[in-house]
């Protein structure tokens, strides 16, 4: 039994040594993460193939039927060798010429829709990568802050225990120090778990087999944005809105094509004719296919295309209002985040750093007690955490605006 236990313990130690060897991390910037995500995303590759497919289909707009060779006998007596007239020629059926160009417009609109669908996938993917990268920066910084605070409480616990041993403080001070130490140990475990979850999400978004370590720090750049300017950008560049616009355009082109199909088809024949024993006769025929039965399928197609155009127009109007609403809400988040960030960066952080410095000196010199020092530490820590969260919220508000406007705002 003892040998078996030793073998299990040895196997566990070996596995603990082997597992980290397969665990890889790489430090990359946000721009590198965005590039990798776009290069590796299968949906984007499918969207690119879809554009190529629609481009190829554009040539089908001029799909002219194959010409027909024909031979025609008239006045046959007994056998085909005894005839009064024989025609040998070629015939061609054509739609009314404008229909080919109208169909080309329909297919061109479809290419534009596919292009905007690709842009939309890229825009959504970039927003997801930015969001998770921004979150990872926050979690890493919170983890670092918690570890620094844990170090302070470990040192504080050692001081409190020494004071308790010589009778300079009560056991209550030691217990409080232990509780705060445990509190931050648990906080660190939670943050490490959060970091792992976010790294896993980024790994999935980038389609890679290693974890990302941000090569940047959580910082902010103050920028001045006009709501009206952002709205104009969104209405012009937002890919989802552009999809609705091109769908409306396609429906309009389909309506024009449906009406164009009421125009007559053309037929052209060119032939050589032999009359009896005389040859050298040439002729041609031009025909018009009159749509006598226009009240059937063609009329139904026109009505259906008209309804499709109304639906597309309504959807474009609805989506435009949603874009305006999303932008207004995100812009309010941006202004509120900027105001909070300025408060912390210009006032609160500076004051709390001074509070921490003076409290540490005063406690070491015995000018303040444990609970006053503990209160100062909590104020400093809470303010730092709030500053980090405010920075994250500000950067996230920029990311949201960038997603709506489909552009870089920094």
C-alpha positions as CSV (number, residue, x, y, z in Angstrom):
1,X,0.0,0.0,0.0
2,X,2.8,2.4,0.9
3,X,4.5,1.8,-2.5
4,X,1.3,2.5,-4.3
5,X,0.8,5.8,-2.4
6,X,4.4,6.8,-3.3
7,X,3.8,5.9,-6.9
8,X,0.6,8.1,-7.0
9,X,2.4,11.0,-5.3
10,X,5.3,10.7,-7.8
11,X,2.8,10.6,-10.7
12,X,1.1,13.7,-9.4
13,X,4.4,15.5,-9.1
14,X,5.5,14.6,-12.6
15,X,2.1,15.6,-14.0
16,X,2.4,19.0,-12.3
17,X,5.8,19.5,-13.9
18,X,4.6,18.4,-17.4
19,X,1.4,20.3,-17.6
20,X,3.0,23.8,-17.4
21,X,5.3,22.9,-20.3
22,X,2.2,22.7,-22.6
23,X,0.8,25.9,-21.2
24,X,1.8,28.9,-23.4
25,X,1.2,32.6,-23.1
26,X,2.1,35.5,-25.4
27,X,2.2,39.2,-24.8
28,X,0.5,41.1,-27.6
29,X,-1.0,44.5,-28.2
30,X,-4.6,45.3,-28.9
31,X,-3.8,46.0,-32.6
32,X,-2.1,42.6,-32.9
33,X,-5.1,40.9,-31.3
34,X,-7.5,42.6,-33.7
35,X,-5.4,41.6,-36.7
36,X,-5.1,37.9,-35.5
37,X,-8.8,37.8,-34.8
38,X,-9.8,39.0,-38.3
39,X,-7.2,36.7,-40.0
40,X,-8.4,33.6,-38.1
41,X,-12.1,34.1,-38.0
42,X,-14.0,31.5,-40.1
43,X,-17.2,33.6,-40.3
44,X,-15.3,36.4,-41.9
45,X,-13.7,34.0,-44.4
46,X,-17.2,32.7,-45.2
47,X,-18.4,36.2,-45.7
48,X,-15.5,36.9,-48.1
49,X,-16.4,33.8,-50.1
50,X,-20.0,34.9,-50.2
51,X,-18.9,38.2,-51.8
52,X,-16.9,36.3,-54.4
53,X,-19.9,34.2,-55.1
54,X,-22.2,37.2,-55.6
55,X,-19.6,38.8,-57.8
56,X,-19.6,35.7,-60.0
57,X,-23.4,35.8,-60.2
58,X,-23.3,39.3,-61.6
59,X,-22.4,37.8,-65.0
60,X,-25.7,35.9,-65.0
61,X,-27.6,39.1,-65.5
62,X,-26.9,38.8,-69.3
63,X,-27.9,35.2,-69.5
64,X,-29.0,35.1,-73.1
65,X,-30.6,31.8,-74.3
66,X,-28.6,29.7,-76.7
67,X,-29.4,30.4,-80.4
68,X,-31.3,27.7,-82.2
69,X,-30.5,26.2,-85.6
70,X,-33.5,25.3,-87.7
71,X,-34.5,23.8,-91.0
72,X,-37.9,24.2,-92.4
73,X,-39.6,22.4,-95.4
74,X,-42.8,23.6,-97.2
75,X,-44.8,22.0,-100.0
76,X,-43.3,18.5,-99.5
77,X,-44.5,15.9,-102.0
78,X,-43.7,12.3,-101.3
79,X,-40.2,12.9,-99.7
80,X,-38.1,15.6,-98.4
81,X,-36.2,15.7,-101.7
82,X,-39.4,17.0,-103.4
83,X,-40.3,20.4,-101.8
84,X,-41.4,23.8,-102.9
85,X,-39.4,25.7,-100.3
86,X,-36.7,25.0,-97.8
87,X,-35.2,27.3,-95.1
88,X,-32.0,26.8,-93.1
89,X,-31.2,29.4,-90.5
90,X,-30.6,30.5,-87.0
91,X,-33.0,32.1,-84.4
92,X,-32.4,34.0,-81.2
93,X,-34.8,34.8,-78.3
94,X,-34.0,37.9,-76.3
95,X,-35.6,39.7,-73.3
96,X,-36.3,43.4,-73.8
97,X,-32.8,44.9,-73.5
98,X,-33.5,47.1,-70.4
99,X,-34.2,44.0,-68.4
100,X,-30.6,42.8,-68.6
101,X,-29.5,46.1,-67.0
102,X,-32.2,46.0,-64.4
103,X,-31.2,42.5,-63.4
104,X,-27.6,43.6,-63.2
105,X,-28.7,46.4,-60.8
106,X,-30.4,43.7,-58.6
107,X,-27.3,41.6,-58.5
108,X,-25.0,44.6,-57.8
109,X,-27.2,45.5,-54.8
110,X,-26.7,42.0,-53.5
111,X,-23.0,42.3,-53.8
112,X,-23.2,45.5,-51.7
113,X,-25.3,43.7,-49.1
114,X,-22.7,40.9,-48.9
115,X,-19.9,43.5,-48.5
116,X,-21.7,45.2,-45.7
117,X,-22.4,41.9,-44.0
118,X,-18.7,41.3,-44.1
119,X,-18.1,44.8,-42.6
120,X,-20.6,44.1,-39.9
121,X,-19.0,40.8,-38.9
122,X,-15.6,42.6,-38.7
123,X,-17.1,45.4,-36.7
124,X,-18.8,43.1,-34.2
125,X,-15.7,41.0,-33.9
126,X,-13.4,44.0,-33.3
127,X,-15.8,45.3,-30.6
128,X,-15.8,41.9,-28.9
129,X,-12.0,41.7,-28.9
130,X,-11.7,45.3,-27.7
131,X,-14.2,44.7,-24.9
132,X,-12.5,41.6,-23.6
133,X,-9.0,43.1,-24.0
134,X,-10.2,46.1,-22.0
135,X,-11.7,43.9,-19.4
136,X,-8.5,41.8,-19.1
137,X,-6.5,45.0,-18.6
138,X,-8.8,45.9,-15.7
139,X,-8.7,42.5,-14.1
140,X,-4.9,42.4,-14.4
141,X,-4.6,45.8,-12.7
142,X,-7.2,44.9,-10.0
143,X,-5.2,41.7,-9.3
144,X,-2.0,43.6,-9.0
145,X,-3.7,46.1,-6.7
146,X,-5.1,43.3,-4.5
147,X,-1.7,41.6,-4.3
148,X,-0.1,44.8,-3.2
149,X,-2.8,45.3,-0.6
150,X,-2.3,41.7,0.6
151,X,1.4,42.4,1.1
152,X,0.5,45.4,3.2
153,X,-1.8,43.4,5.4
154,X,0.7,40.6,5.7
155,X,3.3,43.1,7.0
156,X,0.6,44.6,9.1
157,X,-0.3,41.2,10.6
158,X,3.3,40.6,11.5
159,X,3.6,44.0,13.3
160,X,0.3,43.4,15.1
161,X,1.4,39.9,16.3
162,X,4.7,41.3,17.6
163,X,2.8,44.1,19.4
164,X,0.4,41.5,20.9
165,X,3.3,39.4,22.1
166,X,4.8,42.2,24.0
167,X,1.4,43.4,25.3
168,X,1.3,46.6,23.3
169,X,-2.1,45.8,21.6
170,X,-5.1,43.6,22.0
171,X,-5.9,40.3,20.2
172,X,-8.7,42.2,18.4
173,X,-6.1,44.0,16.3
174,X,-4.5,40.7,15.3
175,X,-7.9,39.1,14.4
176,X,-8.8,42.1,12.2
177,X,-5.5,41.9,10.4
178,X,-6.0,38.2,9.8
179,X,-9.6,38.7,8.5
180,X,-8.4,41.4,6.1
181,X,-5.6,39.2,4.9
182,X,-8.0,36.3,4.2
183,X,-10.3,38.8,2.5
184,X,-7.7,39.8,0.0
185,X,-6.5,36.2,-0.5
186,X,-10.0,35.3,-1.5
187,X,-10.2,38.4,-3.7
188,X,-7.0,37.4,-5.5
189,X,-8.4,33.9,-6.1
190,X,-11.6,35.3,-7.6
191,X,-9.7,37.8,-9.8
192,X,-7.3,35.1,-11.0
193,X,-10.4,33.0,-12.0
194,X,-11.9,36.1,-13.8
195,X,-8.6,36.6,-15.7
196,X,-8.7,32.9,-16.8
197,X,-12.3,33.3,-18.1
198,X,-11.5,36.4,-20.0
199,X,-8.3,34.9,-21.5
200,X,-10.4,31.9,-22.6
201,X,-12.9,34.2,-24.3
202,X,-10.1,36.0,-26.1
203,X,-8.5,32.7,-27.1
204,X,-11.8,31.7,-28.6
205,X,-12.3,35.1,-30.4
206,X,-8.8,35.0,-31.9
207,X,-9.0,31.3,-32.6
208,X,-5.6,30.6,-31.0
209,X,-4.2,27.9,-28.7
210,X,-2.4,30.2,-26.2
211,X,-3.4,32.7,-23.6
212,X,-3.0,36.4,-24.1
213,X,-1.1,38.7,-21.8
214,X,-1.8,42.3,-22.5
215,X,1.2,44.2,-23.7
216,X,-0.4,47.5,-22.6
217,X,-1.6,49.1,-19.4
218,X,-5.0,50.3,-18.5
219,X,-4.9,54.0,-19.4
220,X,-7.1,56.5,-21.0
221,X,-6.8,59.3,-23.6
222,X,-9.3,62.1,-23.2
223,X,-11.0,63.0,-26.5
224,X,-13.6,65.5,-27.4
225,X,-16.6,64.1,-29.2
226,X,-19.6,65.8,-30.6
227,X,-22.9,63.9,-30.5
228,X,-24.0,65.3,-33.8
229,X,-20.8,64.4,-35.5
230,X,-21.0,60.9,-34.1
231,X,-24.6,60.5,-35.3
232,X,-23.6,61.6,-38.8
233,X,-20.8,59.0,-38.8
234,X,-23.1,56.3,-37.6
235,X,-25.8,57.1,-40.2
236,X,-23.1,57.0,-42.9
237,X,-20.9,54.1,-41.9
238,X,-22.8,51.7,-39.5
239,X,-22.8,48.4,-41.4
240,X,-26.1,47.2,-40.1
241,X,-27.8,50.3,-41.3
242,X,-26.0,50.1,-44.6
243,X,-27.3,46.5,-45.0
244,X,-30.9,47.8,-44.6
245,X,-30.2,50.6,-47.1
246,X,-28.9,48.2,-49.8
247,X,-31.8,45.8,-49.1
248,X,-34.1,48.7,-49.8
249,X,-32.2,49.4,-52.9
250,X,-32.4,45.8,-54.0
251,X,-36.2,45.8,-53.5
252,X,-36.5,48.9,-55.5
253,X,-34.5,47.3,-58.3
254,X,-36.6,44.2,-58.1
255,X,-39.7,46.3,-58.5
256,X,-38.3,47.9,-61.6
257,X,-37.3,44.5,-63.0
258,X,-40.8,43.1,-62.4
259,X,-42.3,46.0,-64.3
260,X,-39.7,45.6,-67.0
261,X,-40.8,42.0,-67.5
262,X,-44.1,43.4,-69.0
263,X,-42.1,44.7,-71.9
264,X,-42.2,42.4,-75.0
265,X,-39.6,39.8,-75.6
266,X,-37.7,39.9,-78.9
267,X,-37.0,37.1,-81.4
268,X,-34.8,37.3,-84.4
269,X,-34.3,34.8,-87.2
270,X,-31.9,34.8,-90.1
271,X,-32.1,32.1,-92.8
272,X,-31.2,31.0,-96.3
273,X,-34.1,29.9,-98.5
274,X,-34.3,27.6,-101.6
275,X,-37.4,27.8,-103.8
276,X,-37.7,24.8,-105.9
277,X,-34.5,24.6,-107.8
278,X,-33.6,28.2,-107.3
279,X,-31.1,29.1,-104.5
280,X,-29.5,32.3,-103.2
281,X,-32.6,33.7,-101.3
282,X,-31.9,35.2,-97.9
283,X,-34.4,36.4,-95.3
284,X,-34.9,37.5,-91.7
285,X,-37.8,37.6,-89.2
286,X,-38.3,39.9,-86.2
287,X,-40.9,39.0,-83.6
288,X,-42.3,40.5,-80.4
289,X,-43.6,38.5,-77.5
290,X,-46.6,40.4,-76.3
291,X,-47.4,39.8,-72.6
292,X,-51.2,39.2,-73.1
293,X,-51.4,37.3,-69.7
294,X,-49.9,40.1,-67.7
295,X,-52.6,39.8,-65.0
296,X,-51.2,36.5,-63.9
297,X,-47.7,35.8,-62.7
298,X,-46.2,39.1,-63.8
299,X,-48.8,41.2,-62.1
300,X,-48.3,39.2,-58.9
301,X,-44.6,39.7,-59.1
302,X,-45.0,43.4,-59.3
303,X,-47.3,43.5,-56.3
304,X,-45.0,41.3,-54.3
305,X,-42.0,43.4,-55.2
306,X,-43.9,46.6,-54.1
307,X,-44.6,45.0,-50.7
308,X,-41.0,44.0,-50.3
309,X,-40.0,47.6,-51.0
310,X,-42.4,48.9,-48.4
311,X,-41.1,46.4,-45.8
312,X,-37.5,47.3,-46.6
313,X,-38.3,51.0,-46.2
314,X,-40.0,50.4,-42.9
315,X,-37.1,48.3,-41.6
316,X,-34.6,51.0,-42.6
317,X,-36.6,53.6,-40.7
318,X,-36.9,51.4,-37.6
319,X,-33.2,50.6,-37.6
320,X,-32.2,54.2,-38.1
321,X,-34.2,55.1,-35.0
322,X,-32.5,52.3,-33.1
323,X,-29.1,53.6,-34.1
324,X,-29.9,57.1,-32.9
325,X,-31.2,55.7,-29.6
326,X,-28.1,53.5,-29.1
327,X,-25.8,56.4,-29.9
328,X,-27.6,58.8,-27.5
329,X,-27.4,56.2,-24.7
330,X,-23.7,55.4,-25.4
331,X,-22.9,59.1,-25.6
332,X,-24.4,59.7,-22.2
333,X,-22.4,56.8,-20.8
334,X,-19.3,58.4,-22.3
335,X,-19.9,61.9,-20.8
336,X,-20.7,60.4,-17.3
337,X,-17.6,58.2,-17.4
338,X,-15.4,61.1,-18.5
339,X,-16.8,63.2,-15.6
340,X,-16.1,60.5,-13.0
341,X,-12.7,59.8,-14.5
342,X,-11.7,63.4,-14.2
343,X,-12.8,63.5,-10.6
344,X,-10.7,60.5,-9.7
345,X,-7.6,61.4,-11.7
346,X,-7.5,65.1,-10.8
347,X,-8.7,65.0,-7.2
348,X,-9.4,61.7,-5.4
349,X,-6.3,59.7,-6.4
350,X,-3.9,62.5,-5.4
351,X,-5.6,62.9,-2.0
352,X,-5.8,59.2,-1.2
353,X,-2.1,58.8,-2.0
354,X,-1.3,61.5,0.6
355,X,-3.7,59.9,3.1
356,X,-1.9,56.6,2.7
357,X,1.6,58.1,3.1
358,X,0.7,60.1,6.2
359,X,-1.3,57.2,7.8
360,X,1.5,54.8,7.4
361,X,4.0,57.1,9.1
362,X,1.6,58.0,11.8
363,X,0.8,54.4,12.6
364,X,4.4,53.4,12.7
365,X,5.2,56.2,15.0
366,X,2.2,55.4,17.3
367,X,0.3,58.6,16.6
368,X,-2.8,56.7,15.4
369,X,-4.3,53.4,16.3
370,X,-5.0,50.3,14.4
371,X,-8.6,51.1,13.4
372,X,-7.7,54.6,12.1
373,X,-4.9,53.0,10.0
374,X,-7.3,50.3,8.8
375,X,-9.8,52.9,7.8
376,X,-7.2,54.8,5.8
377,X,-6.1,51.6,4.0
378,X,-9.7,50.8,3.0
379,X,-10.2,54.4,1.7
380,X,-7.0,54.1,-0.4
381,X,-7.9,50.7,-1.7
382,X,-11.5,51.5,-2.5
383,X,-10.5,54.8,-4.3
384,X,-7.9,53.0,-6.4
385,X,-10.4,50.3,-7.4
386,X,-13.0,53.0,-8.2
387,X,-10.5,54.8,-10.4
388,X,-9.6,51.6,-12.3
389,X,-13.3,50.9,-12.8
390,X,-13.9,54.4,-14.0
391,X,-11.0,54.1,-16.5
392,X,-12.5,50.8,-17.7
393,X,-16.0,52.3,-18.0
394,X,-14.6,55.3,-20.0
395,X,-12.7,53.1,-22.4
396,X,-15.7,50.8,-22.8
397,X,-17.9,53.8,-23.6
398,X,-15.5,54.7,-26.4
399,X,-15.5,51.1,-27.7
400,X,-19.4,51.2,-27.8
401,X,-19.3,54.4,-29.7
402,X,-16.7,52.9,-32.1
403,X,-19.0,49.9,-32.7
404,X,-22.0,52.2,-33.5
405,X,-20.0,54.5,-35.8
406,X,-17.8,51.7,-37.3
407,X,-14.6,53.7,-36.9
408,X,-11.7,54.5,-34.7
409,X,-12.4,57.5,-32.4
410,X,-9.0,57.6,-30.6
